[in-house]
Amino acid sequence: MIRGFLIGVIVTASFTASLFFLKFWRQTRDPLFLAFGAAFLIEGINRIPRPFVDHAESNPSTYVIRGFAFLLILAAILYKNRR
């Protein structure tokens, strides 16, 4: 019961952070803000099924999606420093 509530808080916080970064991206058009916004959105969506699936944390697809979000941020950092 409490686990589902805490995961809901994490999902809400991820979506809120995503909205803030996308707002900053809209003002500055900086690709780093877009990458952070997309990564937080992916993380939030990735955590939604956890309360409903027993062993969602041990599923390899969870880590593949999380790794993709981190690679997205890394690619944006490299792109920004390359220019």
N, C-alpha and C positions, 0 to 999 in steps of 0.2 A: 504494500500500500504506500508506504513512505518512499520506496524506490521509484514508483511511477510518478509521484509528485515531484521528486527531485529531478528526474529526467525531463519532466514537463518544464521545470524552471530553467534547466539548461537549454532546452529547445527554444524557449521564449527569449532567453538571453542571446542565443545565437542569431535568431531572427532580428532582434533589436539591434545588435551590433552590425548585422548585414545592412539594415536600413540606414544606419548612420554612415557607414562607409560608402554606400551607394549615393547618399545625399552629398557627401563630400566629393565623390567622383563627378556628380552632375555639376557641381560648382567649379571644379578645377580641371576636369577631364584628364586627371592623372591616372594612368593605368594601374598603378599600385593600389589605389583606393578601390578600383574595380575588382582587382584580384582578391583583395581582402573581403570585399562584400560578397563575391561569389563563393569564396572559401567558407565563410561563416554560414552562408545559405546552404551549401552542400553539407556542412557539419550538422546543421539543424535538421535538415531532411533526413540525414543518415541516422539520427538518434530517435526519430519518431517511432519506428517499429519495436524498439527495445522493450518497452513494458509488455508488449503483446507476445513476444517470442521468448521462450525459456533461455536459450543459449545463443542469443544474438551477439554477445561479446566474443564468443569463440568462433564465430563464423568468419572465414577469411575475407569475404566480400566487404565486411565492415572495415577492415584494415586497408583494403585496396582503395575504397572510396576515400578514406581518411588520408591515405598517401597521395591520392590525386589532388585533394584540396591543398596539401602542403606543397606539392610540386607546382601547383598553380601560383602560389605565393612566391616560391623560389624563382619561377620563370619571370614573374613580374619584376622581382628585385634585379635579376640579371639583365632584363630588358632596360630597366631604368638606368642602371649603371653603365650600360653599353653606349647609350646615346651621348 
